[in-house]
Amino acid sequence: MEAIKDCHQFDGTILYCPHRFDIPEVTVRSNRDEDFKIKFTLTAEVDVHSAQFMQLVNIIFNTIARRYMGLEQIRRDFYNPSKSIPIPQHKIELYPGYEFTIRNYNGGTLLGLDIKHKVLRTDSVLEFMNSVARGPGGNQNMISRQLVGAIVITKYNNKTYRVDDIAFDKKASDSVTLRNETTTYIDYYKRQYDLNISDRNQPLLMSRSTTRINGQETERMIHLVPEVCYMTGLTDNMRANHKVMQDLAQYTRQNPDARHKGLLGFHKTIEESGEARGMLERWGLQMTNDIIELQGRQVEPPVLITKEGRMNIDERKAAFDNITRKNFVISSAQMGNDYSVIVPGRDQGGARDFMETASKVGPACGINIGAGGNVIPINSDRAEEYINAIRMGASNSKIVVCLVPNDKKDRYDAIKKHCCIDQPIPSQVLQLKNLNPKKKMSVVTKVVMQMNAKMGGELWSVHIPMKRVMYVGIDTYHDSGSNRSVGGFVASMNDACTRYYSKTTWQPSRQELISQLDVVMTDALRAYKSKNGTLPDRILVFRDGVGDGQLLAVKEQELKCMKEAIGRASAADEKNIELVFTVVTKRIQQRFFLKTRTMVNPPAGTVVDSVVTRDELFDFFLVPQGVNQGTVTPTHYNVLEYNTTLKPDHLQQIAYKLCFMYYNWTGAIRVPAVCQYAHKLAFLVGQSLHRDPSPDLADLLYYL
């Protein structure tokens, strides 16, 4: 056993060693004083270029992180709880750490490394439940709505759990049988972790766990005591709180130079640990002293097309904020005074203020909206009042604007459900507090632009020489109100990429893959032909919302369905349609720095398609935005189907240009606009509607 004592890795099934040894079997004694015989059989030598070797190297680095770097594994990443950063004014703390993965790339075997921070709340789940119970509508349903789906951590072992349900019929003083011994949850935590639980009657959290026993997956339910669990991540209210995000950004938003030094700190810690360095040496592994250098290139920003003609985009910022000061709108929806503003009676002044401001900023941008909209006062701010007003007083309006006192979700959901399903009409919900004098002009300008887009108006376009191309965006969202997931599908309907067709699909809970894409694609092709008199020459699909581990499944299921639908349409029209299918990933660990005197962010439009790309894939990275604070995050594009005469750099240019076509932002966003439209559609349906929207709205951007 001495031959493998200090140099082996065991993944639960296979024992890895850096060299052969001739020990057929050994006898070992367990902690229970029982003798066991372990037999060893040489099964294979692992090739250094194989996926199995990559798995082994990842296991080795995971062991080094836990054993020699003082890091704790929380889910897939590693953090240092002993160096936690308290932010007491917001009842949160940060665990600093790293995310890393070793893979084979075109540039060799590389360690992908990034700095991470885990956000933990310092109040326990029990305290959070009590605060919800004391608030408005604080019953068991409200507590479940706030907690189910949340990720909690137990600090005594740094494990995280997803809350799947709350057992209000159980309590901490209940008995539980563990290993043929009956005890209570209170006694178990005291004996096992020396934790004192004060509230004997608190309900229990339930987390569903899947384990593999004898090759079979077995599901079991874990019960947790809320008093010893802590919330992770930020609530929506925290994200909306500028002060919270500002205080967090001091630690999490590192500039490129600081991030580079932090990454080198990972290597320095290993080098300063004799045990860690020795472990790598025994396995024949060695790390370089700095991050890898590579060549990138910059794609020029697109030319913006407006009513006044063509204009250049600020290359440094990748934005065109000043456009709203011009008469820029390509085509205006004919709103005039045919819109209704619904507002609580006590706030009618806000409605008049909105209309007067809209009539000033709208025409200045080229949008036809007047100051004489139909004001409908209601008695209270209840959802029923808004819906009755829409039904009775806004039936002849082209769009409705609901002015609300706060961001109450159930009222927003009810308004959207009525306007998207029961009485199909574009709708805009605006909080009255946003009409304050300081930001009124800016807010109303954006709202009027949204209203114009929702009614079919065209704000701007970008110059793309290719004609007869359909751009498709696909994304998935997990419905918060049911056991289903919703897929959003959005396809462009014209060459200017200003008009779209949309549809939703449904699949089982938390399933990312969409099973009905052949039907949806067929409907989109039918809509395109109806509007253009012919099918598109090319279809460029951008699929968001799936990770690297699902690429093969996407190819075998979604791509296959789309190809079948396109094949049927091509055969019927005797037309060859080219197809490019690309998976777009935003959550990645890769970061790129431009090397000057110090490390800085690369400019917007930077493309990297070598060294850190994969040999077996056609993939590239694109930096779509200019960033002044923190380190820019690139977007990763994995091309699964490339049946086209387009050159790869043409696809990269198109992807960058489409990032400027999202009508909610005067600049580049992180993904092609069709992806973001698909996300907005899936989010609206999954969060608020829980049903398919009316097909009468399919040609409008009502989900903006």
Secondary structure, DSSP 8 states (H G I E B T S, - for coil): -HHHHTS-EE-SS-EE-SS-----EEEEE-TTS-EEEEE--------TTSHHHHHHHHHHHHHHHHHHS--EEETTEEE-GGG-EEEGGGTEEEEEEEEEEEEEETTEEEEEEEEEEEEEEEEEHHHHHHHHHHSTT-SHHHHHHHHTT-EEEETTTTEEEE--EEETT--TTSEEEETTEEEEHHHHHHHHH------TT--EEEEEEEEEETTEEEEEEEEE-GGG-EEES--HHHHH-HHHHHHHHHHH---HHHHHHHHHHHHHHHHH-HHHHHHHHHTT----SS------EE----EEEETTEEEE-BTTTTB-GGGGGS---SB----BT-EEEEEEGGGHHHHHHHHHHHHHHHHHHT--B-S--EEEEESSS-HHHHHHHHHHH-TT-SEEEEEESS--HHHHHHHHHIIIIIS---EEEEEGGGGSTTTHHHHHHHHHHHHHHHTT-B--EE-----SEEEEEEEEEE-TTSSEEEEEEEEE-STTS--EEEEEEEEETT--S-S-HHHHHHHHHHHHHHHHSS--SEEEEEEES--GGGHHHHIIIIIHHHHHHHHHHHHHHT---EEEEEEEE--------EESSSEE---TTEEE-SSSS-TTSEEEEEE-S--SSS----EEEEEEEEESS--HHHHHHHHHHHTT--TT-SB--SS-HHHHHHHHHHHHIIIII-S---GGGTTS-TT-
